């Protein structure tokens, strides 16, 4: 139930944004995550962006994984 | 204990239990929202579906959960208007397009989900939508972990903490924990790493004679989890709701573990609008879901598991929900 998927913000109009999920475009509310900018990667749950994705932290995890 | 149902599924699907050292036993916890919803709340949702003009909206898992005498799925087959939505915002479009109907959302979920409903309620108020209401059966994770930590019939040494709940509430929300906890992502690698971190933390505890010198909670899922979580989402959540005592299947009443509407949003409370009361109701006979949810039994120890109770013909919610421990263990086996 707490499934959330990552996507990239394509455009913003008020508190509604268009987010691209691997090629698929959907309307996503920014009501819970003000301050998001076009180009940011966000985590989306039930039509709402709930957190921004920290690219550096994600890269760090990938680097750790590759070092194994 | 892996707290989150999505972790349970990932652990089962990736066969993680089978590759761990014998000293490490993973116990599935209470993190399947549909599963911990007590029978009385499911009965209340079914009662609401029988009211004239009411459209029940919910996320998928909820409709098959058996109540005392029926389920939303059976009511739908009998003519009730029950619809599955992707986002609670879809309910507002329905409310606008069908003003003669009453749109009722069955609000089940943890802190990942409840802010999205609170946001929808704020939007409904802004847009003066009056034919939308919510049955609030939301639960909060930290009070449940506190209850499990203090339970006498189960001993947990560490928690794999839920990744997406924690994007909202942040690592600080677990600062009451007296045992190691790691907030983990959902890939096999994330979970294995989190288990390794818990083991390291336990070693550290042993070496320091049991004294905890630092915040016991660590974050493995750093790309989206911060110490403070998402303050804007928490602000929206607690603008609409406030914490109240709440009943969990199998665990009972946990102080401050549920969410009720604040007075200024009471008009959105479906129970109040339709004068429906949540009654005490008996759990399905022989179903061990309650004990499984707090880790006191594994699904394999339930006498109904795989016999009278299967995903096609579930007796209790832990077999209905795809995130339920019984469903995951049934689909993917012991490992």
Contacts between the chains, C-beta under 8 A, distances in Angstrom:
chain1	res1	chain2	res2	distance
A	1	B	5	7.0
A	1	B	6	8.0
A	1	B	32	7.2
A	1	B	33	4.8
A	1	B	34	6.8
A	1	B	59	6.4
A	1	B	61	6.6
A	1	B	108	7.4
A	1	B	109	5.5
A	1	B	110	7.6
A	1	B	112	7.7
A	1	B	113	6.6
A	1	B	321	7.6
A	1	B	323	6.2
A	2	B	4	6.6
A	2	B	5	7.7
A	2	B	6	5.9
A	2	B	31	7.8
A	2	B	33	7.8
A	2	B	109	7.3
A	2	B	110	6.3
A	2	B	112	4.1
A	2	B	113	6.8
A	2	B	162	6.5
A	2	B	163	7.9
A	2	B	164	4.2
A	2	B	165	6.1
A	3	B	6	6.4
A	3	B	164	7.6
A	4	B	112	6.8
A	4	B	164	4.9
A	4	B	167	7.5
A	29	B	87	7.9
A	29	B	89	6.3
A	29	B	116	8.0
A	29	B	119	6.5
A	31	B	119	4.3
A	31	B	122	7.2
A	31	B	123	7.2
A	31	B	236	6.6
A	32	B	115	5.3
A	32	B	116	7.0
A	32	B	119	5.7
A	32	B	230	6.6
A	32	B	232	5.9
A	32	B	233	4.0
A	32	B	236	5.9
A	33	B	230	6.7
A	33	B	232	6.3
A	33	B	233	7.1
A	34	B	232	5.6
A	43	B	164	7.5
A	43	B	167	6.3
A	43	B	224	5.2
A	45	B	112	5.5
A	45	B	113	7.0
A	45	B	116	6.5
A	45	B	164	6.6
A	46	B	59	7.6
A	46	B	86	7.1
A	46	B	87	4.9
A	46	B	88	6.3
A	46	B	113	6.2
A	46	B	116	4.5
A	47	B	86	6.5
A	47	B	87	2.6
A	47	B	88	7.2
A	47	B	89	5.1
A	47	B	90	7.5
A	47	B	116	6.8
A	48	B	87	7.2
A	48	B	89	8.0
A	48	B	115	7.3
A	48	B	116	4.5
A	48	B	119	6.1
A	50	B	112	6.8
A	50	B	115	7.3
A	50	B	116	7.8
A	50	B	164	7.4
A	50	B	167	5.6
A	50	B	168	6.3
A	50	B	230	6.2
A	50	B	233	6.2
A	51	B	167	4.1
A	51	B	168	7.8
A	51	B	224	4.6
A	51	B	225	7.8
A	51	B	230	5.6
A	52	B	224	7.7
A	53	B	223	5.2
A	53	B	224	5.7
A	54	B	222	6.8
A	54	B	223	5.1
A	54	B	224	7.2
A	55	B	223	7.8
A	57	B	222	3.9
A	57	B	223	4.4
A	58	B	223	4.1
A	60	B	222	7.1
A	61	B	185	7.9
A	61	B	190	7.9
A	61	B	222	6.9
A	61	B	223	6.6
A	64	B	193	7.8
A	65	B	189	5.7
